[in-house]
Amino acid sequence: MCESIEQNKGHVVDWDNIQWDKPRRHVRRLQERIFRATRNKDWAKVKNLQKLLVISHSARLLAVRRVTQENKGKYTPGIDGQIYATSQARIELVEDVRQTNIFNYKCKPLRRVYIPKSSGDKRPLGIPTVKDRVMQMLVKLVLEPEWEARFEPHSYGFRPGRRCMDAIWQIWTSIKIQGTQKRSAWILDADISGCFDNINHDALLKRIPVFRETIKQWLKSGIIEFGKYFQTKSGTPQGGIISPLLANIALDGMERLFGAENSKGNYTTPSSRRGENKKLSLIRYADDFVVTAPSRERITNYVLPTLRTFLKERGMELNEAKTQIMHRDDGFDFLGFTIRQYHSKARRVCLAKPSKKAVKRHLEHIKTVISRNKQMRADELISKLNPIIRGWANYYCYSSAKETFNYIDYRIWKMLWQWCLRRHPKKGKQWIRYRYFMNIDNKTWIFGERKENTLLFSRSFRAGVRYTPVKGYNSPYDAGLHEYWSKRYSKSWRETTPM
């Protein structure tokens, strides 16, 4: 079906009966060819393949489906107030995109909204129209394979096939003491101040040879807030589909400042700096990054000035309030984990645990759900709590979180016990215990009214499972690594060896 669609672009599409595997395979084949041509530095072929993919009908179908059906903001309109919630509306959007020239179309301004941050402040978002989001998705499908072949190996944020735990694992292996090996003991935990809002447009556009004018329109589109138009002079709009990719493009090269290994394992740092930079390592997740170094003086005298110069060229600067230098024995927080080297008489061990702030936020979330549903049936409350517990435990199960999981289970039990006592103030505790808690096999005090629907325990997710990190420059767009990625996303991704 995909081939007939590609040959006859005016063909009427039955949206509900599209076999989506065929458009996906067609787009993936072109993306793999772009990736391979980039690796071979055949830039003329890269451009031709990108132009071929952006006008592909399969790519348009996937872009419309991603924006209007799969993304969380599928029912969030832009300034035109339009959403595409029916099959007929999506077909009309596909036709509208087909008739639009990606290289000279005019985008509309963004709609400004604010969302709360964990610090109590509000984060500004710029919401494009649905059509503009589809056009951004098209360009992302085209640009991402090229840049996946060019990005640095220790960049993990907003990239396919990579996740937070890859960054935590890399930091853990960079600082832990192992035998007689000398590892970096000092850490620079850095944060970029308003990264998305301050990226220099000219510096970013110089790095994008294809679709430069189109991306420039998105960057300069302006914002509508309280009925007034405001021009955008810097930054990428948070809320745009392509914004995370553009931020990664702007920050690409930061790791190479201190040396990196290429895909063959060869050191690429110039020989004049090879000796002094050999023990430096930079691990980045979006705009948060960590630099490990052998001494505090090395960070103060070399790393920080180098980073400030790099960021200044791109219109950004370090957030001095959140940028800290610490020793691995003191520990530091990164992406919700606390990483610290512990010393005891028996042994020395480096552990990654859930941070205290993350535990506090999780318990506050659980408490809010329970307190807001005081009259809800136990079955319904369990249905609300289980996804929260499952998601949090799955995120931290690769860390040394056994004690944390036990503590969280205890706190949740206390909250639920108070919830039960409040519902039946005139009943005895034994009655309440047998009304809401069960014994299943060798487990006691399991909250639930039916064995088919009981509350999950955090400790039922085994903590300390060994994580398998993504290797170097490996990318899902590499046609030679299909077996690697199929194994990675299967059960073998979790190994049974403790960390």
N, C-alpha and C positions, 0 to 999 in steps of 0.2 A: 504493500500500500504506500509505503514511504517513497518508493521509486516512482510510482505513478504521480504522486504529489509533486515530486521534484521536477518531473517532465512537464506537467501541466499545472502551472502556477495559478491559473484562473479556475481550477477545478473547485467545485463546491464541496466543502469538507463536512462530514458528519462527525461533529466533535465527540459525541458520546461513544462512537464506535472506532475511534482511532486506536490502532495497535501501537502503543507508545514505545515499545522496544525497538521498532524499526527506525523511527526518527532519532532515538538516542544513539543507535549504532552508527547511523550516517554522520551525525554530529561528532561522535567520539572518534571516528576514523579520521575526519578532517583535523580534529584537535591533536591527535597523535602525530599526524604528518607535520603540523605546525611545530609541535614540540621537537620532533626529530630534525626538522630543517633549522630550528634555532640552535640546537646542539651542534649542528654541522656548520653554523654561521653562514648559511645560505640565505642572506637577507632578502634577496629578490624573490625567492620562492616563498619565504615567510609572508611577505606582503601580498603576493598573489593568492596564497591559500587563505589568508585572513579576509581578503575581499570576496573570495568565493564563499566562505562560510557565512559572512554577514548578510549575504543576499539569499542564503539557502532557506527554502520554505520549512524544512525540518527544524532549523534553528529558530525561526519565527514561532512555530508551534510550541516548541519547548519553552521559549521565553515567555510567551503568553500564559502557558500553563503554570510556570513557576511563579509568576507575579500574581495571577488572578485566582489560583487554586491552592498552591502549596505554601506560600509565604504567610507569616503571621499577619502582615499588614494588608492582606488581600481585600479587606473591607474598609481600608483607610483611604479616603479620597484625597486628591490634591486640591488646588485652588478652584478647579472646574467642578468639583463635587461629584465626579463620575466614578462609579465602580462597575465592574463587569462580573456579575454574579450568576449569569445564566449561560447556557451553551451557545445560544444564538448571539448574545452580546460578545462572547469570546471569539466566535467566528468573524463577526464584523470587525473586531479589533485586529485580528490577523490580517484581514483584507486592508484595513487602514494602514497597518504597518507595512504591508507589501507595496502600497502605493507611495510610501514615504521614502525619500532618498536620505539615507543615513548621513551622507556627507554634507548636505545643505539644508536640512530641516531646521525649523525654529522651535526651540523648547520653551516651555512656560515657566514663570517664576515658581519658587518653592513656597509651601505653606508652613509657617513657623509654629511649632508646638514645643512644649516643655515637658520633660519627664523627670521625676525625682531621682536623685543619686543617693548612694548609701551614706554619703557624708552629710546629707541634709540639704545640699544645694540642688539646683535644677539644671539638667542638661538640655541645651537647645537642639532640636531636631528640625531639619528642613525636609518636608515631605513633597516629592515631585508628583506630578499627575501620573495616573496609571500608565498612560501611553509612554510618557518619558521614562518610567521605570522599565517598561518592556524594551525600549531602545537601549537603555543602560545595560539590561541583561544580555541583549544581543552582543554589545561591544565587550562585555565581560567574558562571554563564551569565546570570543575571538582573541582577546588579549591575554587571558589567564594562562593558556598553554605556553605562549611565548615566554612569559615572565616566570613560569614555574621552572623553565629550563635555565633561568638566569639568577633566580633568587639564591640567597646564601643558605647553607645547610642548617644553620642554627636559628633560622627565622621560622616561627611556628604559628603566629597568630593569623587567623582568617585565610588559611591555606588548606586546600583539599588534602585529606589523608593525614593531617597533623592536628594535634590537640594539646591542651594545657599540660598533660602529663609528660609529653615529650620534652617540654622545656624543663619541668621539674626534674626529670631523670637526668638530663644533660647537666644541670647545675649540681645535682647530687654526685654524679660521677666525676665532676671537675674539682670538687673540694674535699671529698672524703679521703681519709688516710688509709692507704692500703699497702701493707708491708713496708718496704724501704722506698717506695715511690714518693717523690716530692710533688705535692699538689699545692695549688694556690690557696693560701690561708686567708686572704683578704678579699672582701666583696664590696663592690659598688652597686648598690640597689638604686637605680635611677628611674626617673619618670619625666616625660616630656610635657611641658606646660601647654595645655590646649592644643594638642597635636593636630587634630582634625581642623581646628579653627584658624590655624596660623600658617599652614603650608603655603609657601610662595608659589604662585601660579606659574610664573615664567620658568622657575627652576624645575617644576614638575613637567611642564609641557615639552621642555627640551629633551626629555627622556622618552617621549612617545612619538615616534615618527609617523605612525599611521593613526587616523582618526583624531588628529591633533585639534582641528577646528571644531569637531563635534564635542570633544571633551572640554574644550575651552568654553563652549556655550553653556555646558552644564555648570562649570565652575563660576561663570560670570552671570548666571541666570537671574540672580537677585532673589529677594525674599519679600513676601507679603505678610505683614504683621499688623493687626488692628486696622486693616484696610489701607495701610500705607506701604509704598514700595521702598525697599532699602537695597542699595547696590552691594554686591559681595566683591571685595577686593582681594581677599586671601582665604585659604582654607578650602576643604572639601566638605560638602553638606552632609552632616550625620543624619542618616535617614535614606540616603541614596544607595541603591544596590551596588554601584561600582565604587563607592567611597572607600571601603576597606582595601580594595585592590590598589587604588590610587595612593593611599597612605603607605602601603607596603612598597610601592614603586618609589615613592619619595624617600623612604628610609633605607632603601637597598644600598648597600655599600658600607654600612656602619660596621659590620663584622670584619670586612676586609681591611679596615683601618688598622686592625691588630693582627692580621694574618688569618688565613683560612686554608682548609684543605680542599683541593678540587676532587672531582669524582674518582680519580685514580689514586687519591691519597697523597698527592705531591703538594708540598708546602708552597704557597703562592706569594708569600711575603717577600719583598725585595731583599736581596742579600745584605744590603746596608743596614737593615733593621731586623733581620731574622733572629739574631741572638737575643736581642732585648725584648722582642715581642713573643718569644716562643712560649712563655708561661702565661700570656694573656689570653683570655677567652671571653667572648661576648655571646650571650644567649638572649634572644629578643622574642617577646610575644606582643605583637602590635606595637603600642607606644610604651610599654613597660619592658625594661631590659636590665640585665645583670652583667657586670664585668668582674671576672675573677683575676686576681693579680697576686704576685708573691709578697708585696709589701704595701703599706699605706702610702709611703712616699711615691711609689710608682703610680698609684692612682692619682694622687694630688698633683704631682709634677708633670705627668705625661698624659694619662688617660682623660682626665677632666678637660684640660685645654684642647686636646684633640677632638673630643666630642663636641665641645662648645663651638669650635670652628666649623665642624661638619654640619651641625644643626643651624648655625647662623646663615650659612649659604642657602639653606632651604626655608628660611624664615621662621625657624623654631628656636626654642631655648629650653634648658633644663628647668624643671620645677624644683627650686632649691629647698623648699620645705619638705618635699617628699624624697629628695635625693640624699642618701646616707652612705657612710663608709663604716663597715663593721667587720669584726673578726668572726670566723666560722664557729668559734667556741661560744660566741654570744648569741648566734642565731639571727635569722631575719625572716620576714614574711614575704611571700611572693605567690600570687595567684591563689590565695586562700590557704597556702601551706606555710608551715614554719619549718625551715631547714636549719639544722644545728648539729655540730660535732660534739659528742659527749665523751667524757673521759672517766674511766673507772679503774679500779685496781685489776679487774679481770681483763678488760679489753677496752679498746677505743672504737666507737661506732658513730656513724653519721646517719641521722634519721630525718625523714620528712613526715611531719604530722599535720593534721588539720589545725589551722591557727585558732587562737582563742576568739578572735573577732568573727571568724567563720562559724565557730560553734555557737557563739552568742546569737548571731543573726539567724541561724537555723532554728534554735530553740525559741527565739522570739516569733519566728514565722509559725512554728507549730502552736505556740501559745495563742497567737492571734486567731488561727483557724478554730481552735477548740473554744475559745471564749466567745467567738462570734456565732457559734452554733450550739448554744446551750440546750435548745429544745429539739435538736435534730436526733433522729434515731441513730443507734450505735452503728448499724450497717452503713448508713449514709455518711457518717463521720469517718468511718474507716476508709470509705471510697475516696474521701478528700485527703486523708493523711497518707495513705500508702504511696501515691505517686511522689509526694514530697520526700518521704523517707527513702524510697527506692532511688530517686535521682541523686540525693545527697550521698547515700552510701556507695552508689556506683562510681561517683566522682572520686571518693577518697579511699576506695577499697585497695588501691595499689600502694597506699602509704602505710606507715606504722600507726594504724588508727585503732587497734584493738581496745585499748583503755578508753579512748574517746567514744567509741561505739557503745561500750558498756555504760559509760556515764550518761550518754544521750538517752539510751533505753530507760535508765533509771529516772531521769527527769521527765520523760514522756509518760512513764507509768504514774508518777506523782500527779502530773497534770490531769490525766484521765481519772485517777482515783478521786480527785477533788471534783471533777466533772460529774462522776457518779454520785458522790455524797450529796451534792447540791440538788440533784434530781429527786432524791428520796430522803429528805431530812428526817422522816419518821421511821425509817427502816433501820434494822441493825446492820452492822458491817458484814456479818457472815451472809446475810441475805443478799446484800449488794455484791459481795464477792462471787457468789454462785449465780447471780443474775447476769453479770457482765463479763466474768472471767472464766476461762475453761482450762482444763488439763488435757493436753493432746500428746500421746505417747509419753515421753519422759519430760515434757515441757509443762511448766505450770504458769499460772497467772497470764494466760494469753487472752487479750482483750478481743471480744467478739460475741455475737449472739448465735452465729452458725459456724460450723467447721469449714464451710466453703468460703467464708469471708471473714478473715481474722486480720488483726493488725500485724504488719511486718515489724520485725526487730532489726535494728541496724547491725547487730552482731551476727545475724544470719547471713550477711554478706561478708565473706571471709576477708579480713584485713591482712595487709602484708603480702598480697599476691604479687608475684614478680611481673613487672611491666616489660613488654617488648617494645623498645623505642623504634621509631622509623629510622632507617639507615640513610645518613648523609643526604645526598641529592636525589634520593628515590622519589618518584612522582607518579601519581595515578595516570598521568598522560604518557608515560613511557610504555610503548607497545611491547617491549621486551620483558615487562615486569607483571604481566597479567597473573601469573601463578603466585608471585610474591604477595600481591594485594589480595587475591582470593583467599590465601592462607591467613593473611593478617586479619581479615574481617570475619574469619571463622572462629571456632572454639579455641584454636591453637593460639589466638591472641593472648589468652590468659594461660600462663604456665603455673604449675603448682609449686615451684620452688619459691620459698619466702625471700623477701627482699633482704 
